[in-house]
Amino acid sequence: MAATVGGTVAQLLLGQGLTVLGREAERAPRSASPRPDWPDAQLVEAFRGTGCSEAYEILVRRHQSRVFRLILASLGPGHAAEAEEIAQEVFAAVFLRLSSLRQGESFESWLNQMAYRKAVDHRRTPRFHRPHEGEEALARLPAGDRQADPLERLAREQEGRLLATAIEGLAEPQPAILRLHYWLGWSVEAIANAIDVPAGTVKSHLFRARQRLHAALSHTRSAG
């Protein structure tokens, strides 16, 4: 009888324990799956806290287009394939280094700075070269441009080549700043965050770069 009572008590306690534990588990907060509408900071914490791959993938999808354009603007026209490779390297580095992001620091600014530094480093490597645009560039023109007045088209192409050459002759980081501002329409503040300099420095670079481009183009035109 005692054994039976003991067994009954044990069963009751076990059942009660399972019930209590089950209720507590239901009350405990569950980590929700990351959603595309989560802000960067929440996705970063989800990835750093549990290594959640979904959070990382959302961050990549959200920022990959802008990172590619930033890198291409830093490298210059004709380097789309290299920009794509560097963008992949950037997001691989994000996966490995996200723990180094300081609490409260903007993920977007941190990512932009990393992408810009990698682009600048690539420009300094021996394998970086300026692309050559030959006759194949004409074949890629829209049909409307190919049907335009040949002299007018030639003048536009010559102006474009002169401008590209003049921009490449500028000191860093002026080429990248010009392209980010005029190609992508980035504000002075956004550029300052990306290249990690004060906004006043970006404004000075823009002013000096425009002056030098104007002087270079004026000299080339007068010489021609």
DATA-V576368 format. One record per backbone hydrogen bond with DSSP energy under -0.5 kcal/mol. NH is the residue of the N-H (numbers start at 0). CO is the residue of the C=O. If there is no record, write none. Layout:
# DATA-V576368
nh->NH co->CO
nh->NH co->CO
This chain:
# DATA-V576368
nh->4 co->0
nh->5 co->1
nh->6 co->2
nh->7 co->3
nh->8 co->4
nh->9 co->5
nh->10 co->6
nh->11 co->7
nh->12 co->8
nh->13 co->9
nh->14 co->10
nh->15 co->11
nh->16 co->12
nh->17 co->13
nh->18 co->14
nh->19 co->15
nh->20 co->16
nh->21 co->17
nh->22 co->18
nh->23 co->19
nh->24 co->20
nh->25 co->21
nh->26 co->22
nh->27 co->23
nh->31 co->29
nh->37 co->34
nh->42 co->38
nh->43 co->39
nh->44 co->40
nh->45 co->41
nh->46 co->42
nh->47 co->43
nh->48 co->44
nh->49 co->45
nh->50 co->46
nh->51 co->45
nh->55 co->51
nh->56 co->52
nh->57 co->53
nh->58 co->54
nh->59 co->55
nh->60 co->56
nh->61 co->57
nh->62 co->58
nh->63 co->59
nh->66 co->62
nh->67 co->63
nh->68 co->64
nh->69 co->65
nh->70 co->66
nh->71 co->67
nh->72 co->68
nh->73 co->69
nh->74 co->70
nh->75 co->71
nh->78 co->75
nh->82 co->78
nh->83 co->79
nh->84 co->80
nh->85 co->81
nh->86 co->82
nh->87 co->83
nh->88 co->84
nh->89 co->85
nh->90 co->86
nh->91 co->87
nh->92 co->88
nh->93 co->89
nh->94 co->90
nh->95 co->91
nh->96 co->92
nh->97 co->93
nh->99 co->96
nh->100 co->97
nh->104 co->101
nh->109 co->105
nh->110 co->106
nh->111 co->107
nh->112 co->108
nh->113 co->109
nh->114 co->110
nh->115 co->111
nh->116 co->112
nh->117 co->113
nh->118 co->114
nh->119 co->115
nh->120 co->116
nh->121 co->117
nh->122 co->118
nh->123 co->119
nh->123 co->120
nh->124 co->121
nh->127 co->124
nh->132 co->130
nh->133 co->131
nh->136 co->133
nh->137 co->133
nh->137 co->134
nh->138 co->134
nh->139 co->135
nh->140 co->137
nh->144 co->141
nh->145 co->141
nh->146 co->142
nh->147 co->144
nh->152 co->148
nh->153 co->149
nh->154 co->150
nh->155 co->151
nh->156 co->152
nh->157 co->153
nh->158 co->154
nh->159 co->155
nh->160 co->156
nh->161 co->157
nh->162 co->158
nh->163 co->159
nh->164 co->160
nh->165 co->161
nh->166 co->162
nh->167 co->163
nh->168 co->164
nh->169 co->166
nh->173 co->170
nh->176 co->172
nh->177 co->173
nh->178 co->174
nh->179 co->175
nh->180 co->176
nh->181 co->177
nh->182 co->178
nh->183 co->178
nh->185 co->179
nh->190 co->186
nh->191 co->187
nh->192 co->188
nh->193 co->189
nh->194 co->190
nh->195 co->191
nh->196 co->191
nh->200 co->197
nh->201 co->197
nh->202 co->198
nh->203 co->199
nh->204 co->200
nh->205 co->201
nh->206 co->202
nh->207 co->203
nh->208 co->204
nh->209 co->205
nh->210 co->206
nh->211 co->207
nh->212 co->208
nh->213 co->209
nh->214 co->210
nh->215 co->211
nh->216 co->212
nh->217 co->213
nh->218 co->214
nh->219 co->215
nh->220 co->216
nh->221 co->217
nh->222 co->218
nh->223 co->219
